[in-house]
Amino acid sequence: MPLLPESLRGRAETVDTDPFRYLRGALVFLLGGGTVVALLLALTGVAPRALLVAGLLWGLYGFAFGMLDLVVEPAIELLARVFSGAGLARAGGGFSAEETLVAQGHPDAAAVAYLERAQVPRDRTAALVRRAELLAGPLGRPEAAVAELEALQRDADRLAPAEDLRLGLALAEHYEVRLREPGRAMVEIRRLIDRYPERRQTRELRVLLGALRAQHFPAKAE
C-alpha cells in the first residue's frame, strides 16, 4: 500500500494556515486563563464560589471550540467548495475534456491535452500533476513524469503554497511508488515540512515522514 494516498495529495490543494488561530488563541487566553484563575481562587479559599465560575468558563471554553471545529469550519469549507465549483463551471468545466479522453481510453491524447492546458498559468501545476499521473501510470514513463515535475519545482518560489504542496506530494508519491526511491520521497516531504511549518496539516506530513522512515529504514527509525 502506498504511503502517499491520493486523498492526502488532494487535501494539499487546500492546506493553509488555520483561519481561526487568533480566535482560538483569544479563547484560550480569556476562557482558559479565566478558568485557571478561578480555580486558584477557589482552591486557595480566597473565593470559594469561584469554583462555580471555573466550571462555567470551562463549559464555555469547550462549547466555543466545539462550535468552531464541528460547525463553523465545516460550513466554511462547504461554502468554499460550492463557490470554487461554481467558478470552475463558469470557466469551462475544469479538466473535464482531458478526463473524458482518459475515460475513453486515450491517455496519450489526454497527456498532450494536459500539456496544452499547462500553458495557462493558473492551470499549470494542476495540469502537469495530472499529466504526470498519466505518464507514470498508463503510459509507463515514470522517469519522464518525475523530470517534468522536478522542472516545475525549480520555480517553487513562484508557486502559491497550495500549488507547491500539491506538487511536492505528487513528486514524493512518484519517488516512492513508481521509482522505488523512498529516500527521495522523504527528502521531498521534509522540504515541505521545513518550508511550511505553520500550515494546518504539517503534523500529518510529519506522521507521513515517520511512516516512510519506519517502513523503509527501520534501523534509523529506532
KOLLUM-344208 format. One record per residue (C-alpha): residue number from 1; residue in three letters; x, y, z. Coordinates in pm, 1 decimal. Each point is the difference from the previous one (the first is absolute). Last residue first. Layout:
n/res/xx/yy/zz
NUM/ala/X/Y/Z
...
% end
This chain:
n/res/xx/yy/zz
222/glu/1469.5/322.2/1624.3
221/ala/-103.0/169.2/-325.7
220/lys/354.0/-35.5/-134.3
219/ala/-16.6/-377.0/23.0
218/pro/-352.0/-7.1/-147.0
217/phe/106.6/174.9/-323.6
216/his/-266.4/-80.8/-256.3
215/gln/-311.1/-51.7/208.7
214/ala/91.0/201.6/308.7
213/arg/142.6/287.6/-203.5
212/leu/-305.9/12.9/-225.2
211/ala/-230.4/-2.9/300.4
210/gly/199.2/275.1/170.0
209/leu/-23.4/219.3/-308.7
208/leu/-374.2/-57.5/-15.5
207/val/-36.5/93.1/365.0
206/arg/198.4/318.2/-66.1
205/leu/-215.9/74.8/-304.0
204/glu/-309.6/-44.3/212.7
203/arg/140.6/249.2/252.9
202/thr/60.3/243.2/-285.9
201/gln/-374.1/-10.2/-53.3
200/arg/-93.2/346.4/121.0
199/arg/293.3/184.4/-154.0
198/glu/241.6/178.0/231.1
197/pro/311.1/-205.7/-82.1
196/tyr/-34.6/64.4/-376.1
195/arg/348.5/-13.2/-151.3
194/asp/149.1/-239.2/253.1
193/ile/-293.6/-240.7/-22.8
192/leu/-10.3/22.8/-380.1
191/arg/373.0/-67.0/-28.8
190/arg/-32.0/-292.4/241.9
189/ile/-264.4/-148.4/-229.7
188/glu/239.5/34.2/-293.5
187/val/290.2/-159.0/186.7
186/met/-224.0/-286.7/109.1
185/ala/-106.2/-68.7/-358.1
184/arg/364.5/4.5/-107.2
183/gly/80.6/-263.7/260.5
182/pro/-302.8/-203.2/-105.3
181/glu/148.8/-67.1/-345.6
180/arg/-219.0/-270.4/-150.7
179/leu/-31.7/197.7/-325.5
178/arg/-376.0/-33.7/-37.7
177/val/-129.9/-29.7/356.6
176/glu/251.9/187.2/213.3
175/tyr/136.7/262.5/-236.9
174/his/-335.1/38.6/-176.3
173/glu/-173.6/56.3/331.8
172/ala/258.5/254.0/112.9
171/leu/-34.8/191.7/-326.4
170/ala/-376.7/17.9/36.2
169/leu/39.8/114.9/359.6
168/gly/239.1/274.4/-105.8
167/leu/-223.5/121.9/-282.9
166/arg/-304.9/18.6/222.1
165/leu/195.8/182.1/266.5
164/asp/148.8/243.6/-251.3
163/glu/-344.7/69.9/-143.8
162/ala/-147.8/65.1/345.3
161/pro/292.8/227.5/88.7
160/ala/-44.3/207.6/-318.5
159/leu/280.7/-60.2/-246.4
158/arg/267.7/251.1/-90.6
157/asp/248.1/-125.7/258.6
156/ala/-62.7/-353.0/-126.8
155/asp/136.6/90.1/-345.1
154/arg/249.7/-286.6/8.4
153/gln/-298.3/-215.1/98.5
152/leu/-137.5/22.6/-352.8
151/ala/314.1/-162.5/-138.7
150/glu/-28.6/-265.5/273.1
149/leu/-357.0/-67.4/-109.2
148/glu/106.6/-47.3/-359.6
147/ala/289.7/-229.1/93.8
146/val/-223.9/-206.3/228.1
145/ala/-245.1/-70.4/-280.3
144/ala/278.9/-79.5/-246.2
143/glu/150.0/-249.5/245.5
142/pro/-344.4/-154.2/57.6
141/arg/-54.8/-75.0/-370.2
140/gly/-241.5/-294.7/-7.7
139/leu/-277.3/172.0/-198.2
138/pro/-279.5/-131.6/222.6
137/gly/172.4/96.8/327.5
136/ala/302.7/228.4/18.9
135/leu/-94.3/201.5/-307.5
134/leu/-366.2/9.7/93.1
133/glu/67.3/109.2/358.0
132/ala/252.6/253.0/-130.4
131/arg/-268.2/156.2/-219.6
130/arg/-220.1/50.4/306.0
129/val/286.3/169.5/185.0
128/leu/77.3/206.0/-311.2
127/ala/-360.2/119.8/-31.4
126/ala/-32.3/88.4/369.7
125/thr/325.4/195.1/-0.7
124/arg/-63.6/194.4/-319.8
123/asp/-371.3/75.1/31.2
122/arg/33.7/361.1/123.5
121/pro/283.6/68.9/-245.0
120/val/-180.2/-135.7/-311.5
119/gln/273.2/-177.3/-198.5
118/ala/-62.6/-303.3/220.0
117/arg/-325.7/-49.7/-189.3
116/glu/202.9/-98.5/-306.6
115/leu/195.1/-254.6/202.2
114/tyr/-326.7/-134.7/138.0
113/ala/-126.7/-47.0/-356.6
112/val/315.3/-189.5/-96.6
111/ala/-42.6/-229.6/300.4
110/ala/-368.1/-47.8/-91.1
109/ala/97.5/-104.1/-353.4
108/asp/239.9/-259.4/141.0
107/pro/-254.2/-115.3/258.7
106/his/-258.8/-79.1/-269.5
105/gly/-218.7/-268.6/155.3
104/gln/-335.5/179.1/-12.5
103/ala/21.8/76.7/372.8
102/val/337.1/164.7/-54.5
101/leu/-135.7/215.3/-282.7
100/thr/-294.4/96.7/218.6
99/glu/236.3/103.6/277.4
98/glu/171.5/238.0/-241.8
97/ala/-329.2/161.0/-98.5
96/ser/-120.2/16.9/360.7
95/phe/312.3/179.9/120.2
94/gly/-183.4/293.8/158.0
93/gly/-350.3/40.9/-137.4
92/gly/34.5/306.2/-220.6
91/ala/74.2/304.6/215.3
90/arg/-360.2/31.3/115.1
89/ala/5.7/-355.8/130.2
88/leu/331.3/53.8/171.6
87/gly/-134.1/308.1/179.8
86/ala/-307.2/-186.3/116.1
85/gly/220.9/-275.8/137.1
84/ser/207.5/255.5/187.6
83/phe/-319.9/151.0/140.2
82/val/-138.7/-332.9/116.9
81/arg/335.2/-123.1/131.2
80/ala/51.9/321.8/197.1
79/leu/-352.7/-22.4/139.3
78/leu/64.0/-353.0/122.2
77/glu/333.2/99.1/154.6
76/ile/-168.1/292.0/180.2
75/ala/-274.2/-226.6/136.3
74/pro/253.5/-261.8/111.7
73/glu/200.1/272.3/181.9
72/val/-301.5/155.7/176.5
71/val/-182.6/-311.4/118.4
70/leu/214.6/-281.1/143.5
69/asp/337.3/163.1/65.6
68/leu/-107.5/357.8/72.0
67/met/-316.6/-95.0/190.1
66/gly/190.0/-256.8/205.2
65/phe/266.7/254.7/84.3
64/ala/-264.0/241.3/130.6
63/phe/-187.4/-270.1/193.2
62/gly/315.6/-131.5/165.0
61/tyr/105.0/346.0/116.4
60/leu/-353.0/87.4/108.5
59/gly/-6.2/-310.0/219.9
58/trp/339.7/89.0/142.4
57/leu/-120.4/352.5/75.9
56/leu/-308.7/-130.3/179.1
55/gly/197.3/-252.8/202.4
54/ala/252.5/263.6/101.3
53/val/-279.7/238.8/97.1
52/leu/-149.0/-267.0/223.0
51/leu/340.0/-55.4/159.0
50/ala/16.7/374.7/59.9
49/arg/-250.9/-62.1/276.4
48/pro/286.8/-76.9/236.8
47/ala/154.7/346.6/-45.9
46/val/329.5/38.6/182.6
45/gly/-6.3/-364.4/112.0
44/thr/319.8/-91.5/-182.2
43/leu/-184.3/-260.8/-205.9
42/ala/-274.0/239.7/-106.3
41/leu/227.0/287.7/-97.3
40/leu/233.2/-236.6/-183.5
39/leu/-290.8/-158.5/-183.0
38/ala/-130.5/340.3/-105.9
37/val/341.5/99.4/-132.1
36/val/32.2/-324.6/-196.9
35/thr/-347.5/35.6/-148.0
34/gly/66.3/360.4/-94.9
33/gly/313.5/-103.8/-182.2
32/gly/-189.8/-258.3/-199.2
31/leu/-287.3/237.0/-70.6
30/leu/198.1/313.5/-80.8
29/phe/339.4/-124.6/-118.6
28/val/-121.4/-321.7/-159.8
27/leu/-286.0/182.0/-167.3
26/ala/233.1/271.5/-127.9
25/gly/237.1/-261.2/-140.2
24/arg/-286.9/-178.6/-171.8
23/leu/-110.0/329.3/-152.9
22/tyr/353.5/61.6/-122.0
21/arg/21.0/-353.1/-143.5
20/phe/-336.8/27.2/-172.4
19/pro/121.8/9.2/-359.5
18/asp/230.0/-297.1/72.2
17/thr/284.7/31.8/-250.6
16/asp/-53.8/-162.0/-334.4
15/val/-28.6/-339.9/-162.3
14/thr/-263.4/17.2/-269.5
13/glu/178.5/-168.0/-288.9
12/ala/182.3/-225.1/240.2
11/arg/-327.8/-168.6/74.0
10/gly/11.5/-162.3/-341.2
9/arg/346.9/-137.7/63.0
8/leu/-121.3/-150.0/324.2
7/ser/-298.4/-162.0/-169.5
6/glu/225.3/-134.9/-274.6
5/pro/183.3/-212.3/253.5
4/leu/370.0/48.4/76.7
3/leu/92.6/-304.1/208.1
2/pro/-61.2/-226.5/-294.6
1/met/-142.4/-340.8/96.3
% end
